[in-house]
Amino acid sequence: MREKYFRFTIQSGSAKVYNCHKVTQAVDRASSKESPPKHLFSCIGLNKAVIIKVVDPSQAREKAPPGRVLARAIKTKVHFSYDDEDITKGGAAIQFDHPDRDQALIELAGLNKQAQPEVFKRDMGILEAMAKLPSLDPFLLKDRLSAHVNEVDPGYFAIAPAEWDRIAKSIRAKIRPMVLMAASGGGDVEAKVQVLLDKLWDSTGLEEFAPFFKAMNLPVDKTAEIMQAWKGITFYELEYGALTPKVQEFGRWLKDGSNPVDTIHRTDRATIDKLRESIRKKTKQNLAEIAQTLSEYQDSYDELFVRRKGAQKFGAFLGNASRHFNNLGATLNEVSHAILVWNEMSSRHKNRQMKGAALIEMFEVLDDIYGPRPE
């Protein structure tokens, strides 16, 4: 990420960023002596952090060999701002998998394993859960940090109950056919389905699903990991559907509305044309990758649960579920982030008609969001 565009990442509101600092300020303002703040982290310094997902730019997007899925390298940075009043002015950051991470967190946040072992254990558990996610969507955060939901202010999990219920209902409906297979036989099947659905959702008591996973040649000891990834893939499927109209609007603007409204030098026009084409290609590539993965998901799912032709395809897909979840998060997040930034920057101008200088700045930001591609 180029430092020149750091503020656009922080302010975009995309799932690339979890602005704990901003939430903490709001929580503190709403607190009182009678109702003290319930911070996310026990370490005060960490509550001023901004968690950022960054796709490793050194990793080429190579095509995987047949039968394999290569996971994109997504890094997690913990950023601490120099200025509490304006966090866009820069700061210091530590990459979560850096070997000097613990020392850096002592220096930047005051998180000290020796001095406060219980605080360290709890807060590192939260950071590790965040680091395992490919994006920081409110639904995924609340789901993965469910053990801490009742301990902290609900403002840290910025998702309305109705939205949570809508997403959860859709995911549970997708998982239900597998649960029905596991629950077949016996008395009250529907009651058993609800119990097993809850177990799958919470990743508890998963031994009852061992025969199903063995039948698909999946490692039983990876059941929780696979189910969490399956839930995540289904979440991204929903997000992709919701994003599609915005992508279409962005595409129409790129094609018909992204020419400068002023007279500019031919070199600037060439720059605009080159950047526009780069953004168009990268957006198209990301959408193609997302569509292909989701198509494989749906086809393998239907092969087992609709056409009843066997579990081989679905088992193969679930065997790579963690990588699919990772890649969908990275790829979808880039498109979503780009569209959020486009909407914010272009909407400052009447009918999104922009002058050359503003177009160049915005196109450079959008191109930077997608990162480099192999030639």
KEKEKOL-736562 format. One record per residue (C-alpha): residue number from 1; residue in one letter; chain; x, y, z. Coordinates in nm, 4 decimals. Each point is the difference from the previous one (the first is absolute). Example, Ala and Ser with C-alpha at 12.3 -4.5 7.8 and 13.67 -1.06 7.14 Angstrom:
BEGIN
@k 1; r a; c A; east 1.2300; north -0.4500; up 0.7800 $
@k 2; r s; c A; east 0.1370; north 0.3440; up -0.0660 $
***
This chain:
BEGIN
@k 1; r m; c A; east 0.0000; north 0.0000; up 0.0000 $
@k 2; r r; c A; east 0.1488; north 0.3334; up -0.1036 $
@k 3; r e; c A; east 0.0125; north 0.2467; up 0.2887 $
@k 4; r k; c A; east -0.1410; north 0.2675; up -0.2319 $
@k 5; r y; c A; east -0.3338; north -0.1831; up 0.0023 $
@k 6; r f; c A; east -0.0088; north -0.1130; up 0.3620 $
@k 7; r r; c A; east -0.2845; north 0.2357; up 0.0900 $
@k 8; r f; c A; east -0.2238; north -0.1513; up -0.2679 $
@k 9; r t; c A; east 0.0452; north -0.3437; up 0.1538 $
@k 10; r i; c A; east -0.0709; north 0.1201; up 0.3536 $
@k 11; r q; c A; east -0.3049; north 0.2053; up -0.0952 $
@k 12; r s; c A; east -0.1565; north -0.2331; up -0.2587 $
@k 13; r g; c A; east -0.2171; north -0.1988; up 0.2394 $
@k 14; r s; c A; east 0.0963; north -0.3200; up -0.1811 $
@k 15; r a; c A; east 0.0487; north -0.3408; up 0.1581 $
@k 16; r k; c A; east 0.3711; north 0.0459; up -0.0604 $
@k 17; r v; c A; east 0.0102; north 0.2081; up 0.3163 $
@k 18; r y; c A; east -0.1228; north -0.0411; up 0.3567 $
@k 19; r n; c A; east 0.0220; north 0.3424; up 0.1617 $
@k 20; r c; c A; east 0.0031; north -0.0969; up 0.3670 $
@k 21; r h; c A; east 0.1284; north 0.3493; up 0.0843 $
@k 22; r k; c A; east -0.3133; north 0.1673; up -0.1383 $
@k 23; r v; c A; east -0.2379; north -0.2397; up 0.1788 $
@k 24; r t; c A; east 0.1876; north 0.0435; up 0.3281 $
@k 25; r q; c A; east -0.0367; north 0.3791; up -0.0207 $
@k 26; r a; c A; east -0.3768; north -0.0378; up -0.0467 $
@k 27; r v; c A; east -0.0242; north -0.2535; up 0.2834 $
@k 28; r d; c A; east 0.1950; north 0.2291; up 0.2325 $
@k 29; r r; c A; east -0.2207; north 0.2992; up -0.0830 $
@k 30; r a; c A; east -0.3120; north -0.2022; up 0.0848 $
@k 31; r s; c A; east 0.1401; north -0.1351; up 0.3281 $
@k 32; r s; c A; east -0.0375; north 0.1375; up 0.3523 $
@k 33; r k; c A; east 0.1031; north -0.0783; up 0.3569 $
@k 34; r e; c A; east -0.3166; north -0.2042; up 0.0393 $
@k 35; r s; c A; east 0.0535; north -0.1727; up -0.3347 $
@k 36; r p; c A; east 0.3750; north -0.0331; up -0.0709 $
@k 37; r p; c A; east 0.1164; north -0.0918; up -0.3505 $
@k 38; r k; c A; east 0.0204; north -0.3677; up -0.0957 $
@k 39; r h; c A; east 0.2976; north 0.0060; up -0.2361 $
@k 40; r l; c A; east 0.0790; north -0.2728; up -0.2500 $
@k 41; r f; c A; east 0.3574; north -0.0425; up 0.1203 $
@k 42; r s; c A; east 0.1115; north -0.0183; up 0.3623 $
@k 43; r c; c A; east 0.3196; north 0.1854; up -0.0947 $
@k 44; r i; c A; east -0.0934; north 0.3700; up -0.0278 $
@k 45; r g; c A; east 0.2565; north 0.0638; up -0.2738 $
@k 46; r l; c A; east -0.1468; north -0.2637; up -0.2311 $
@k 47; r n; c A; east -0.3370; north 0.1741; up 0.0084 $
@k 48; r k; c A; east 0.1673; north 0.2828; up -0.1909 $
@k 49; r a; c A; east 0.1136; north -0.2325; up -0.2772 $
@k 50; r v; c A; east -0.1206; north -0.0273; up -0.3587 $
@k 51; r i; c A; east 0.0131; north -0.3537; up -0.1413 $
@k 52; r i; c A; east 0.0726; north -0.0109; up -0.3746 $
@k 53; r k; c A; east -0.0024; north -0.2871; up -0.2491 $
@k 54; r v; c A; east 0.2671; north 0.0190; up -0.2693 $
@k 55; r v; c A; east 0.0487; north -0.2430; up -0.2881 $
@k 56; r d; c A; east 0.3713; north -0.0692; up -0.0386 $
@k 57; r p; c A; east 0.0999; north 0.1930; up -0.3167 $
@k 58; r s; c A; east 0.3005; north -0.2260; up -0.0585 $
@k 59; r q; c A; east -0.2276; north -0.2976; up -0.0583 $
@k 60; r a; c A; east -0.0776; north -0.0523; up -0.3684 $
@k 61; r r; c A; east -0.3529; north -0.1172; up -0.0788 $
@k 62; r e; c A; east 0.1103; north -0.3200; up -0.1670 $
@k 63; r k; c A; east -0.2398; north -0.2628; up -0.1257 $
@k 64; r a; c A; east -0.0086; north -0.3069; up 0.2188 $
@k 65; r p; c A; east 0.0919; north -0.3424; up -0.1399 $
@k 66; r p; c A; east -0.2993; north -0.2286; up -0.0735 $
@k 67; r g; c A; east -0.1670; north -0.1155; up 0.3184 $
@k 68; r r; c A; east 0.1665; north 0.2593; up 0.2201 $
@k 69; r v; c A; east -0.1051; north 0.3371; up 0.1395 $
@k 70; r l; c A; east 0.2673; north 0.2568; up 0.0824 $
@k 71; r a; c A; east -0.0884; north 0.2340; up 0.2867 $
@k 72; r r; c A; east 0.0776; north 0.3688; up -0.0405 $
@k 73; r a; c A; east 0.2273; north 0.1290; up 0.2751 $
@k 74; r i; c A; east -0.2056; north 0.2350; up 0.2186 $
@k 75; r k; c A; east 0.1930; north 0.1829; up 0.2686 $
@k 76; r t; c A; east -0.1456; north 0.1649; up 0.3102 $
@k 77; r k; c A; east 0.1458; north 0.3279; up 0.1232 $
@k 78; r v; c A; east -0.0647; north 0.1613; up 0.3369 $
@k 79; r h; c A; east 0.0327; north 0.3759; up -0.0499 $
@k 80; r f; c A; east 0.0431; north 0.2631; up 0.2719 $
@k 81; r s; c A; east -0.0500; north 0.3631; up -0.0984 $
@k 82; r y; c A; east 0.2297; north 0.2839; up 0.0975 $
@k 83; r d; c A; east -0.2956; north 0.2374; up 0.0380 $
@k 84; r d; c A; east -0.3085; north -0.1148; up 0.1935 $
@k 85; r e; c A; east -0.2055; north 0.2807; up -0.1515 $
@k 86; r d; c A; east 0.0933; north -0.0748; up -0.3621 $
@k 87; r i; c A; east 0.1037; north -0.3581; up -0.0560 $
@k 88; r t; c A; east 0.0557; north 0.0617; up -0.3723 $
@k 89; r k; c A; east 0.3243; north 0.1830; up 0.0788 $
@k 90; r g; c A; east 0.1905; north -0.3250; up 0.0202 $
@k 91; r g; c A; east 0.1471; north -0.2054; up 0.2775 $
@k 92; r a; c A; east 0.1869; north -0.3174; up 0.0826 $
@k 93; r a; c A; east -0.1146; north -0.3499; up -0.0908 $
@k 94; r i; c A; east 0.1002; north -0.3561; up 0.0716 $
@k 95; r q; c A; east -0.0749; north -0.2948; up -0.2255 $
@k 96; r f; c A; east -0.1697; north -0.2662; up 0.2096 $
@k 97; r d; c A; east 0.2218; north -0.2855; up -0.1202 $
@k 98; r h; c A; east 0.3230; north 0.1990; up 0.0459 $
@k 99; r p; c A; east 0.2538; north -0.1770; up 0.2259 $
@k 100; r d; c A; east 0.0396; north 0.3166; up 0.2118 $
@k 101; r r; c A; east -0.3753; north 0.0401; up 0.0430 $
@k 102; r d; c A; east -0.0139; north -0.0489; up 0.3773 $
@k 103; r q; c A; east 0.2723; north 0.2575; up 0.0657 $
@k 104; r a; c A; east -0.1643; north 0.2465; up -0.2374 $
@k 105; r l; c A; east -0.3354; north -0.0406; up 0.1755 $
@k 106; r i; c A; east 0.1702; north 0.0775; up 0.3306 $
@k 107; r e; c A; east 0.1476; north 0.3187; up -0.1434 $
@k 108; r l; c A; east -0.3026; north 0.1145; up -0.2014 $
@k 109; r a; c A; east -0.2920; north -0.1174; up 0.2142 $
@k 110; r g; c A; east 0.1367; north -0.1007; up 0.3384 $
@k 111; r l; c A; east -0.1088; north -0.3630; up -0.0429 $
@k 112; r n; c A; east 0.2485; north -0.1894; up 0.2165 $
@k 113; r k; c A; east -0.0115; north -0.3772; up 0.0440 $
@k 114; r q; c A; east 0.2238; north -0.0046; up 0.3052 $
@k 115; r a; c A; east -0.1719; north 0.2857; up 0.1821 $
@k 116; r q; c A; east -0.3616; north -0.1020; up -0.0765 $
@k 117; r p; c A; east -0.0162; north -0.3598; up -0.1249 $
@k 118; r e; c A; east -0.3827; north -0.0270; up 0.0138 $
@k 119; r v; c A; east -0.0479; north 0.3278; up -0.1858 $
@k 120; r f; c A; east 0.2562; north -0.1127; up -0.2564 $
@k 121; r k; c A; east -0.1715; north -0.3378; up -0.0484 $
@k 122; r r; c A; east -0.3463; north 0.1530; up -0.0472 $
@k 123; r d; c A; east 0.1044; north 0.2833; up -0.2307 $
@k 124; r m; c A; east 0.2284; north -0.2163; up -0.2118 $
@k 125; r g; c A; east -0.2881; north -0.2428; up -0.0397 $
@k 126; r i; c A; east -0.2115; north 0.2815; up -0.1472 $
@k 127; r l; c A; east 0.2814; north 0.1150; up -0.2282 $
@k 128; r e; c A; east 0.0673; north -0.3569; up -0.1149 $
@k 129; r a; c A; east -0.3693; north -0.0472; up -0.0849 $
@k 130; r m; c A; east 0.0126; north 0.3194; up -0.2070 $
@k 131; r a; c A; east 0.3231; north -0.1092; up -0.1682 $
@k 132; r k; c A; east -0.1609; north -0.3268; up -0.1149 $
@k 133; r l; c A; east -0.2762; north 0.1850; up -0.1840 $
@k 134; r p; c A; east 0.0608; north 0.1126; up -0.3606 $
@k 135; r s; c A; east -0.2133; north 0.3111; up 0.0558 $
@k 136; r l; c A; east -0.1419; north 0.1853; up 0.2980 $
@k 137; r d; c A; east -0.3708; north 0.0061; up -0.0851 $
@k 138; r p; c A; east -0.2212; north 0.0664; up 0.3055 $
@k 139; r f; c A; east -0.1799; north -0.3331; up -0.0384 $
@k 140; r l; c A; east 0.3223; north -0.2022; up -0.0120 $
@k 141; r l; c A; east 0.1487; north 0.1911; up 0.2908 $
@k 142; r k; c A; east -0.3012; north -0.0548; up 0.2223 $
@k 143; r d; c A; east -0.0164; north -0.3662; up -0.0980 $
@k 144; r r; c A; east 0.3682; north -0.0687; up 0.0725 $
@k 145; r l; c A; east 0.0058; north 0.2098; up 0.3171 $
@k 146; r s; c A; east -0.3279; north -0.1380; up 0.1324 $
@k 147; r a; c A; east 0.1668; north -0.1073; up 0.3244 $
@k 148; r h; c A; east 0.0583; north 0.3684; up 0.0797 $
@k 149; r v; c A; east -0.3290; north 0.1494; up -0.1243 $
@k 150; r n; c A; east -0.1567; north 0.0273; up 0.3468 $
@k 151; r e; c A; east 0.3170; north 0.1431; up 0.1530 $
@k 152; r v; c A; east 0.0323; north 0.3090; up -0.2185 $
@k 153; r d; c A; east -0.2077; north 0.2904; up -0.1252 $
@k 154; r p; c A; east -0.2156; north -0.1038; up -0.2991 $
@k 155; r g; c A; east 0.1410; north 0.2965; up -0.1916 $
@k 156; r y; c A; east 0.3121; north -0.2071; up -0.0679 $
@k 157; r f; c A; east -0.2140; north -0.2397; up -0.2052 $
@k 158; r a; c A; east -0.1614; north 0.2429; up -0.2419 $
@k 159; r i; c A; east -0.2785; north -0.2148; up -0.1374 $
@k 160; r a; c A; east -0.3698; north 0.0501; up 0.0692 $
@k 161; r p; c A; east -0.1849; north -0.2977; up 0.1526 $
@k 162; r a; c A; east -0.2327; north -0.0192; up -0.3015 $
@k 163; r e; c A; east 0.2981; north -0.0144; up -0.2384 $
@k 164; r w; c A; east 0.1715; north -0.2640; up 0.2119 $
@k 165; r d; c A; east -0.3184; north -0.2092; up 0.0004 $
@k 166; r r; c A; east -0.0442; north 0.0366; up -0.3771 $
@k 167; r i; c A; east 0.3528; north -0.1187; up -0.0755 $
@k 168; r a; c A; east -0.0029; north -0.2746; up 0.2614 $
@k 169; r k; c A; east -0.3344; north -0.1323; up -0.1276 $
@k 170; r s; c A; east 0.1354; north -0.0228; up -0.3561 $
@k 171; r i; c A; east 0.3165; north -0.1814; up 0.1080 $
@k 172; r r; c A; east -0.1889; north -0.2433; up 0.2212 $
@k 173; r a; c A; east -0.2343; north -0.0781; up -0.2913 $
@k 174; r k; c A; east 0.3037; north -0.0875; up -0.2136 $
@k 175; r i; c A; east 0.1408; north -0.2312; up 0.2684 $
@k 176; r r; c A; east -0.3344; north -0.1604; up 0.0847 $
@k 177; r p; c A; east 0.0035; north -0.2767; up -0.2689 $
@k 178; r m; c A; east 0.3187; north -0.1452; up 0.1478 $
@k 179; r v; c A; east -0.1511; north 0.0109; up 0.3466 $
@k 180; r l; c A; east -0.3107; north -0.1774; up -0.1276 $
@k 181; r m; c A; east 0.2194; north -0.2822; up -0.1271 $
@k 182; r a; c A; east 0.1729; north -0.0256; up 0.3368 $
@k 183; r a; c A; east -0.3323; north 0.0122; up 0.1853 $
@k 184; r s; c A; east -0.1842; north -0.2594; up -0.2104 $
@k 185; r g; c A; east -0.1599; north -0.2791; up 0.1919 $
@k 186; r g; c A; east -0.1300; north 0.0010; up 0.3548 $
@k 187; r g; c A; east -0.2904; north 0.1955; up 0.1440 $
@k 188; r d; c A; east -0.0470; north 0.3767; up -0.0215 $
@k 189; r v; c A; east 0.2271; north 0.0783; up -0.2950 $
@k 190; r e; c A; east -0.0783; north 0.3721; up -0.0040 $
@k 191; r a; c A; east 0.0974; north 0.0425; up 0.3651 $
@k 192; r k; c A; east 0.3250; north -0.1858; up -0.0649 $
@k 193; r v; c A; east 0.0676; north 0.2176; up -0.3062 $
@k 194; r q; c A; east -0.0214; north 0.3150; up 0.2099 $
@k 195; r v; c A; east 0.2375; north -0.1432; up 0.2612 $
@k 196; r l; c A; east 0.2521; north -0.1095; up -0.2625 $
@k 197; r l; c A; east -0.0248; north 0.3316; up -0.1849 $
@k 198; r d; c A; east 0.0852; north 0.1801; up 0.3222 $
@k 199; r k; c A; east 0.2956; north -0.2316; up 0.0566 $
@k 200; r l; c A; east 0.1315; north 0.0610; up -0.3507 $
@k 201; r w; c A; east -0.0515; north 0.3726; up 0.0340 $
@k 202; r d; c A; east 0.1929; north 0.0148; up 0.3271 $
@k 203; r s; c A; east 0.2545; north -0.2672; up -0.1035 $
@k 204; r t; c A; east -0.0817; north -0.2127; up 0.3059 $
@k 205; r g; c A; east -0.0849; north -0.3685; up 0.0262 $
@k 206; r l; c A; east 0.1186; north -0.0592; up -0.3540 $
@k 207; r e; c A; east 0.0751; north -0.3681; up 0.0555 $
@k 208; r e; c A; east -0.3542; north -0.0771; up -0.1159 $
@k 209; r f; c A; east 0.1009; north 0.1139; up -0.3482 $
@k 210; r a; c A; east 0.3080; north -0.2219; up -0.0191 $
@k 211; r p; c A; east -0.1681; north -0.2672; up -0.2185 $
@k 212; r f; c A; east -0.1111; north 0.2659; up -0.2485 $
@k 213; r f; c A; east 0.3493; north 0.1484; up -0.0267 $
@k 214; r k; c A; east 0.1605; north -0.3417; up -0.0287 $
@k 215; r a; c A; east -0.2364; north -0.0821; up -0.2851 $
@k 216; r m; c A; east 0.1314; north 0.3061; up -0.1837 $
@k 217; r n; c A; east 0.3631; north -0.0970; up 0.0723 $
@k 218; r l; c A; east 0.0451; north 0.3096; up 0.2164 $
@k 219; r p; c A; east 0.2190; north 0.0093; up 0.3126 $
@k 220; r v; c A; east -0.2303; north -0.0280; up 0.3002 $
@k 221; r d; c A; east 0.2397; north 0.2023; up 0.2161 $
@k 222; r k; c A; east -0.0505; north 0.2942; up -0.2393 $
@k 223; r t; c A; east -0.3795; north -0.0005; up 0.0314 $
@k 224; r a; c A; east -0.0203; north 0.3305; up 0.1911 $
@k 225; r e; c A; east 0.2404; north 0.1749; up -0.2387 $
@k 226; r i; c A; east -0.1864; north -0.1281; up -0.3050 $
@k 227; r m; c A; east -0.3401; north 0.0983; up 0.1387 $
@k 228; r q; c A; east 0.1190; north 0.3497; up 0.0884 $
@k 229; r a; c A; east 0.1343; north 0.0381; up -0.3522 $
@k 230; r w; c A; east -0.3274; north -0.1326; up -0.1473 $
@k 231; r k; c A; east -0.1950; north 0.2575; up 0.1999 $
@k 232; r g; c A; east 0.2397; north 0.2685; up -0.1225 $
@k 233; r i; c A; east -0.0331; north -0.1053; up -0.3649 $
@k 234; r t; c A; east -0.3790; north 0.0140; up 0.0255 $
@k 235; r f; c A; east 0.0263; north 0.3448; up 0.1588 $
@k 236; r y; c A; east 0.2147; north 0.1218; up -0.2905 $
@k 237; r e; c A; east -0.2523; north -0.1505; up -0.2423 $
@k 238; r l; c A; east -0.2646; north 0.2266; up 0.1560 $
@k 239; r e; c A; east 0.2343; north 0.2998; up -0.0045 $
@k 240; r y; c A; east 0.0801; north -0.0565; up -0.3668 $
@k 241; r g; c A; east -0.3691; north 0.0023; up -0.0848 $
@k 242; r a; c A; east -0.0511; north 0.3256; up 0.1900 $
@k 243; r l; c A; east 0.3037; north 0.1591; up -0.1646 $
@k 244; r t; c A; east -0.0972; north -0.0858; up -0.3592 $
@k 245; r p; c A; east -0.2253; north 0.3044; up -0.0675 $
@k 246; r k; c A; east 0.2720; north 0.2345; up 0.1272 $
@k 247; r v; c A; east 0.2577; north -0.1717; up -0.2205 $
@k 248; r q; c A; east -0.2277; north 0.0485; up -0.2990 $
@k 249; r e; c A; east -0.0436; north 0.3686; up 0.0793 $
@k 250; r f; c A; east 0.3764; north 0.0396; up 0.0331 $
@k 251; r g; c A; east 0.0527; north -0.1777; up -0.3325 $
@k 252; r r; c A; east -0.2448; north 0.2275; up -0.1802 $
@k 253; r w; c A; east 0.1733; north 0.3051; up 0.1436 $
@k 254; r l; c A; east 0.3432; north -0.1276; up -0.1052 $
@k 255; r k; c A; east -0.1261; north -0.0511; up -0.3544 $
@k 256; r d; c A; east -0.2122; north 0.3109; up -0.0498 $
@k 257; r g; c A; east 0.0643; north 0.2518; up 0.2752 $
@k 258; r s; c A; east 0.3701; north -0.0059; up 0.0815 $
@k 259; r n; c A; east 0.1357; north 0.2448; up -0.2570 $
@k 260; r p; c A; east 0.1353; north 0.3301; up 0.1347 $
@k 261; r v; c A; east -0.2343; north 0.2966; up -0.0337 $
@k 262; r d; c A; east 0.2846; north 0.2477; up -0.0488 $
@k 263; r t; c A; east 0.2676; north 0.0367; up -0.2660 $
@k 264; r i; c A; east 0.3142; north -0.1879; up 0.1005 $
@k 265; r h; c A; east 0.3423; north -0.0689; up -0.1461 $
@k 266; r r; c A; east 0.0267; north -0.3109; up -0.2153 $
@k 267; r t; c A; east 0.2448; north -0.1592; up 0.2440 $
@k 268; r d; c A; east -0.2571; north 0.0337; up 0.2789 $
@k 269; r r; c A; east -0.2671; north -0.1442; up -0.2263 $
@k 270; r a; c A; east 0.2304; north -0.2937; up -0.0771 $
@k 271; r t; c A; east 0.0513; north -0.0499; up 0.3752 $
@k 272; r i; c A; east -0.3757; north -0.0007; up 0.0593 $
@k 273; r d; c A; east -0.0594; north -0.2464; up -0.2841 $
@k 274; r k; c A; east 0.2721; north -0.2340; up 0.1245 $
@k 275; r l; c A; east -0.1236; north 0.0062; up 0.3602 $
@k 276; r r; c A; east -0.3629; north -0.0447; up -0.1057 $
@k 277; r e; c A; east 0.0879; north -0.3078; up -0.2029 $
@k 278; r s; c A; east 0.2091; north -0.1425; up 0.2838 $
@k 279; r i; c A; east -0.2877; north 0.0445; up 0.2460 $
@k 280; r r; c A; east -0.2483; north -0.1491; up -0.2453 $
@k 281; r k; c A; east 0.2164; north -0.3075; up -0.0555 $
@k 282; r k; c A; east 0.0702; north -0.0518; up 0.3695 $
@k 283; r t; c A; east -0.3672; north 0.0356; up 0.0922 $
@k 284; r k; c A; east -0.0940; north -0.2452; up -0.2739 $
@k 285; r q; c A; east 0.2682; north -0.2467; up 0.1124 $
@k 286; r n; c A; east -0.1163; north 0.0130; up 0.3620 $
@k 287; r l; c A; east -0.3647; north -0.0469; up -0.0957 $
@k 288; r a; c A; east 0.0896; north -0.2948; up -0.2238 $
@k 289; r e; c A; east 0.1922; north -0.1674; up 0.2849 $
@k 290; r i; c A; east -0.2881; north 0.0525; up 0.2429 $
@k 291; r a; c A; east -0.2581; north -0.1271; up -0.2487 $
@k 292; r q; c A; east 0.2058; north -0.3100; up -0.0799 $
@k 293; r t; c A; east 0.0431; north -0.0948; up 0.3667 $
@k 294; r l; c A; east -0.3662; north 0.0570; up 0.0820 $
@k 295; r s; c A; east -0.1040; north -0.1955; up -0.3093 $
@k 296; r e; c A; east 0.2152; north -0.2959; up 0.1114 $
@k 297; r y; c A; east -0.1523; north 0.0294; up 0.3459 $
@k 298; r q; c A; east -0.3590; north -0.0035; up -0.1271 $
@k 299; r d; c A; east 0.0601; north -0.2778; up -0.2522 $
@k 300; r s; c A; east 0.1655; north -0.2296; up 0.2539 $
@k 301; r y; c A; east -0.2679; north 0.0825; up 0.2582 $
@k 302; r d; c A; east -0.2803; north -0.0802; up -0.2464 $
@k 303; r e; c A; east 0.1786; north -0.3202; up -0.1062 $
@k 304; r l; c A; east -0.0363; north -0.1318; up 0.3541 $
@k 305; r f; c A; east -0.3080; north 0.1625; up 0.1491 $
@k 306; r v; c A; east -0.2229; north 0.0590; up -0.3056 $
@k 307; r r; c A; east 0.0948; north -0.2528; up -0.2683 $
@k 308; r r; c A; east 0.1081; north -0.2615; up 0.2586 $
@k 309; r k; c A; east 0.2817; north -0.1258; up -0.2214 $
@k 310; r g; c A; east 0.2653; north -0.0368; up 0.2661 $
@k 311; r a; c A; east 0.2252; north 0.1954; up 0.2334 $
@k 312; r q; c A; east 0.3248; north -0.0057; up -0.1998 $
@k 313; r k; c A; east -0.0254; north 0.3516; up -0.1471 $
@k 314; r f; c A; east -0.1229; north 0.1613; up 0.3198 $
@k 315; r g; c A; east 0.2586; north -0.1831; up 0.2061 $
@k 316; r a; c A; east 0.2740; north 0.1264; up -0.2327 $
@k 317; r f; c A; east -0.1320; north 0.3553; up 0.0306 $
@k 318; r l; c A; east -0.0194; north -0.0170; up 0.3792 $
@k 319; r g; c A; east 0.3507; north -0.1454; up 0.0075 $
@k 320; r n; c A; east 0.1156; north 0.3376; up -0.1313 $
@k 321; r a; c A; east -0.2600; north 0.2020; up 0.1928 $
@k 322; r s; c A; east 0.2536; north 0.1972; up 0.2049 $
@k 323; r r; c A; east 0.1882; north 0.1076; up -0.3133 $
@k 324; r h; c A; east -0.3245; north 0.0862; up -0.1819 $
@k 325; r f; c A; east -0.1135; north 0.2045; up 0.3012 $
@k 326; r n; c A; east 0.3342; north 0.1806; up 0.0087 $
@k 327; r n; c A; east 0.0021; north 0.0793; up -0.3722 $
@k 328; r l; c A; east -0.3644; north 0.1064; up -0.0175 $
@k 329; r g; c A; east 0.0571; north 0.2386; up 0.2900 $
@k 330; r a; c A; east 0.3086; north 0.1558; up -0.1562 $
@k 331; r t; c A; east -0.1466; north 0.0317; up -0.3495 $
@k 332; r l; c A; east -0.3472; north 0.1172; up 0.0987 $
@k 333; r n; c A; east 0.1440; north 0.2443; up 0.2503 $
@k 334; r e; c A; east 0.2094; north 0.1679; up -0.2701 $
@k 335; r v; c A; east -0.3056; north 0.0561; up -0.2201 $
@k 336; r s; c A; east -0.2131; north 0.1195; up 0.2902 $
@k 337; r h; c A; east 0.2751; north 0.2325; up 0.1247 $
@k 338; r a; c A; east 0.0531; north 0.1458; up -0.3480 $
@k 339; r i; c A; east -0.3709; north 0.0699; up -0.0442 $
@k 340; r l; c A; east -0.0282; north 0.1644; up 0.3419 $
@k 341; r v; c A; east 0.2918; north 0.2290; up -0.0789 $
@k 342; r w; c A; east -0.1362; north 0.0729; up -0.3497 $
@k 343; r n; c A; east -0.3404; north 0.0877; up 0.1414 $
@k 344; r e; c A; east 0.1477; north 0.2265; up 0.2671 $
@k 345; r m; c A; east 0.2432; north 0.1846; up -0.2301 $
@k 346; r s; c A; east -0.2221; north 0.0302; up -0.3085 $
@k 347; r s; c A; east -0.3152; north 0.1020; up 0.1881 $
@k 348; r r; c A; east 0.1719; north 0.3255; up 0.0992 $
@k 349; r h; c A; east -0.0468; north 0.1071; up -0.3619 $
@k 350; r k; c A; east -0.3299; north 0.0785; up -0.1716 $
@k 351; r n; c A; east -0.1240; north -0.3051; up -0.1939 $
@k 352; r r; c A; east 0.3400; north -0.1605; up 0.0774 $
@k 353; r q; c A; east 0.1532; north 0.2138; up -0.2785 $
@k 354; r m; c A; east 0.3606; north 0.0711; up 0.0971 $
@k 355; r k; c A; east 0.2898; north 0.2093; up -0.1191 $
@k 356; r g; c A; east 0.3183; north -0.1674; up -0.1192 $
@k 357; r a; c A; east 0.2054; north 0.0590; up 0.3155 $
@k 358; r a; c A; east -0.2716; north -0.1456; up 0.2237 $
@k 359; r l; c A; east -0.0440; north -0.2977; up -0.2319 $
@k 360; r i; c A; east 0.3700; north -0.0782; up 0.0033 $
@k 361; r e; c A; east 0.0116; north 0.0138; up 0.3805 $
@k 362; r m; c A; east -0.3036; north -0.2263; up 0.0345 $
@k 363; r f; c A; east 0.1171; north -0.2460; up -0.2658 $
@k 364; r e; c A; east 0.3406; north -0.0265; up 0.1690 $
@k 365; r v; c A; east -0.1734; north -0.0808; up 0.3295 $
@k 366; r l; c A; east -0.2242; north -0.2640; up -0.1612 $
@k 367; r d; c A; east 0.2879; north -0.1584; up -0.1882 $
@k 368; r d; c A; east 0.2003; north -0.0120; up 0.3225 $
@k 369; r i; c A; east -0.2864; north -0.1766; up 0.1814 $
@k 370; r y; c A; east 0.0180; north -0.2895; up -0.2467 $
@k 371; r g; c A; east 0.3764; north -0.0197; up 0.0172 $
@k 372; r p; c A; east 0.2358; north -0.1340; up -0.2669 $
@k 373; r r; c A; east -0.0807; north -0.2825; up -0.2385 $
@k 374; r p; c A; east 0.2470; north -0.2288; up -0.1760 $
@k 375; r e; c A; east 0.0653; north 0.0973; up -0.3621 $
***
